[in-house]
């Protein structure tokens, strides 16, 4: 019997989960044993999982799970250096040369475990089977607007926290933008899920964005149009061959640009298209000022957790069909994910 162990998230400000009680019930009906850790932060209560037939276990006990259990979480594991002996489903951020990712891969290699990276869980067409992209885009655009509004009042964006839902976030934005002109905004990657979420947020706030995608960036740059907008939202993942949208020189060039929302948020990758910063921001300090006159970068790498219930329900529904195929880890999405892990870990 396949044993899926849903761990509690241990990263601060992370309340999402990749499996809802309804999805857990479907897995149980399919013959999967599902263990769900109690969690002091999960946005979806434990009662529904118990009613679905899951085994409820203590918080953060996944290192003691049976050796054959598949550990399922979303964000980072504690960085304690311990070898990882289990098979893990999670966002590893480890296959683009990121320094922390290389450490993670060495832990898997040392323990004999396996990383099934959710970012690389793809169908036969090469497209990801599940993504938080829409909610990342919506939240990232909201933070871009919050940063811009704070600048207009002579400050810098302060701490952010969880919202009960989209409506509450929109209501707060309306208060912060009250009495201000609407900024100009450019989205690169506008046709994807991330860009769609970003555009929906901007349009809800009365901002009509300029929408660019592959056709508009095919020349490879430079792209002076980026500097001509108040807000730039990057919705394209860093990959080899990705053009540079904001060169390091932008910090000192004449510009209207004052806010960069790096929603893709991969600043430590060599392929990052934004060269004016090299570190992610966080919930306590969401804006990083990189130049004067003000140029603020906001780059939080768990943006969908600003709206954890809506984003979890959406993502879990996308992922469930793949979880139902865990009985065959050698083929399909899981076989491809394992091949990615093998290829990258072999290069250590």
N, C-alpha and C positions, 0 to 999 in steps of 0.2 A: 504493500500500500504506500502510495506517495504521501509524504508527511510535509506539509507546508507550515512553517512556524513564522507567524507575523510578529515581528519585534516592535517594541516601543521605540519611538524616535528619541535619540539622546542629544540631538543638536538643539541649542537654544532657539526659540522662536520657530519651532517646527511642530505643527499640530496636524499635518496631513497624514493620510493613510492610503495605501494603494488597493485596499480591499474593503468593501462595505459589507454589512451583515447580509444583505441580499446576495451579494456575490459569494460570500462564505457559504451560505445555504446551498447555492448551486454546486459549489465544489464538494460539499459533504454528500449531496445527492449523487454526485458522480463517483463517489468512493474515495475521495481524498480525505485524509486525516488533517484537520486544521487546528493548530494551536495558536491562540492569540494572547499575547502578553497584556496584562493590565498596564495602563498608562495614565500618568498624572496630567498629561497634556493633550492627548488625542482628542480631536474635535468631535469624533463620533463615539458615543458611549459604549461601554463594554457589554451592556445588557443585551443589545441586539445580537452580538456574536454568540453569547451563551444560548439565546433562544434559537439561533441557527444551527446549533449542534456542535459548536466549537468547544475544544478544551481550553479553559481559561488558566493561564499560568502567570507566575509572578513577573513583575516588571524587570526588564534588563537581564533576564536569565538565559538569553540565547546562547552564550558561550557554553552553557551546560546542557544544551539540547542534544538529543540523540545524534550520533555521528551521521546518520543517513537523512536527517531533517534538512530541508531546504529553507534557509533563513531569508525572509522577505521583509525588506524595509525600503525606505526611499533615500534618505540622505546619509551623511558620513557616519562611520563608526568611530568610537573613541580612539584617539590617536595614541594608543598606549604601546604600540610596537609589538603586540603579541601576535604569534603566528595564527593564521586563520585556517581552520581545519574543515569548515563546512562549505557547502555550496551556498553562495549568496546571490540573491536578486536585489539590485540596488543601483542607484546612480553613482558610479565609481569615479567619474571625471579623471580617468586614468590612461586614456589611449591617445592623447595628443601631446604627450611629453611633459605634462604638468608635474612639477617636482613632488607635490604631495601624492599625486597619482602613482608615481614610480615607487614611492614608499609603500603605498597600499598594495601594489602588485607584488612587491617583494614579500610582504606578509602572507599573501596567498600562496606564493611559491614555497615559502618556508613551511607552511602548514599543510600543504597538499590540497588546499581548497580550490574553489573555482569562483570566478566572478562572472555572473550573467548581467552585463551592464544594460540597464533599461534604456539608455540612450542608443544602444546598438541592437535593440530588439526590433528586427525588421522583417517585413514580408518578402515574398519572392520578387516583388518589384523594387526592393531596396528602400521602401518608405517605412518609417517607424510605425509600429502597430498601435502605439499609445503615446500621448504627449500631453504635458501640462501647458502647451504653448499658448492657447488662447488666453488662459488666465494669467500667464506670465506677461503677455502683451498688454492686457488690460491693466494689470497692476503696475507694470513698468511705465506705461503712459501716464497713469495717475501720479506716480512719483515724479515723473518729469514735470508735470504741471505744478505739483506741490513745490518743487525746487524753484521753478520760475516765479511762482507767486511769492515765495519767500524773498527772492532777489528783489522783486519790485518794491518790497517793503523794507529793503536795506539789510536783509538778514540772510541766513542760510537755513535750509530745511532741517528741522529738528527730528527727534525720534518718531518712529512709526510703530504701530502695533496692530494686532489682529482686528479685522472688521467682521461683524456677524454676517455680512453679505455685500453684494455689489451695490445695493441701494444705499447702504450706510456710507460706503466709500464715496459714491457720487454726491450724496448730500453734503459730506464734508468738503469735497472739492468745490461745490457751488458756494459754500461760505467763504472759502479761501480766495476764490476768484472774483468774488463780488466787488464791483466797482472798478475792476481792472480791464484793460483792453485784452482781447484774445490774441495770444501769440501765434506766430507762424510756426509750422512744424513739418518736418520731413521724416518719412518712414522709409527705410531701406529694408526690403524683405516684406513688402506690403501685401503680397499675394498669399503668403503662408499663414499658418494658424496663429503664430505670434503676431504678425503684422495685422491680421484681421482683428485680434483682440485689442491691439493698440489703437487702430483706427476707430473701433467702436467706442472706446473710452473718450478719445479726442472729440469725436462727433457728438457724443452725449453732452460734452461741455461746450459746444458751440465752436469748436476748432475744426476747420476743414483742412486736413493734412495734404501735403504733396506726397503722392504714393509712387515709390520706385521699387522695381524688382530687377530681375536678371537683365532684361533688355536695356534698362537705363544705366546699368553698371558694367555692361559688356566691354566698354572701351578700356577698362582697367584704371581709369583716373588719369590725372587728379580730378577732384570733384569740387570745384569752388562753390557750387550750389549749396553744399552742406553748410558752409560758413555763412551763407546768406539767410538762413532760417534761424529763428530764436531757439528752437528745440530740434535736436536730431535724435531719432530713436533707431538704434541698430537692432534689427530682428533677424540677423543672419548669423548662423553658427560659424565660428572660426574654423576654416579648413584650408588645406594647402591650395594655393592659388587664389585665395580670397583677396580682392583688391583692398588697398588702404583707403578708408573713407575719411579719416581724420589723422593727418600726419602730425608728428611732434611739433612741426613748425607752426601749426594752427594756434598754439598758445600765444604766439607773438605777432601773428598776422592780423590785419584789420578784419573784423568779423561782426556780424549781428549775433552769431551763435553764442548763447550763454549757458545752455543746458544740454548735456549729452546723457541720454538714457541708454546705457549699454545693456539691453535686456538679455541678449545672448550671454553676456557676462563670462568672458574667458580671458581675463587680462594677462594671465601668466603664459598663455599659449604664444608660440612664435608666430602664429598665423592671425593674431588679433588684428582686426581692421581699425582699431582706435589706439593711437600711439601716444596720447597725451597723459596716460595713466597706466599703472601696473599693479593695482591692488583692488580687490573687491571692497565695496562698502557694506555696511550692515544696518540693522534695524535701529541701533542706538545713534549712529551717525550715517544717515543714508546718502549724504552729499559730500563729495570730496572736491574742495576748491583747488584747481590746478593752475589757474592763471588770473591775472587782473588786466583789464576790467573783468568782472566775475565770469569765470567759466567753471561750472560745477559738473562733475560726473556722478551719476548715481548708477550703481552696479551691484545689486543685491542678487545673490544666486539662488534664493528660494522664494522668489516673488509670489508664486501662487499661494503660499501659505498666508498671505495677507487676507485671503478669503478661503480658509481651509475646508469648509464644508462643501461649498460649490465646486471647488477645484478637485477635491477628493472624489466626489460622486461622479464627476465627468470623467476623470482619469480612470477610475476603477472600472467603469462601464466599458471603456475602450480596451483595457488590459484583460478583462475576464476571459474572453475567448482564448487568449494565449495561455492563461493559467489553467484552463481546462484541458490543455494538451501536455501538461507536465508529466503525464504518464509516458511520454516519449521524448526524452531529452536529447536524443541523438540526431533528430531530424527537425525540419521546420525552423521556427523562430529560435528555439533553444539550441539547436545544432549550429545555426549560424552564429549565435551569440558566443557559444563555446569556442568556435573557430576563431573569432575575434580575440577572445581572451588568450587562447593558445598562441596565436601569432605575436601578440604584444608581450606576453610574459616570456616568450622564448628569447626576446631581444634584450632582456635584462643583463 
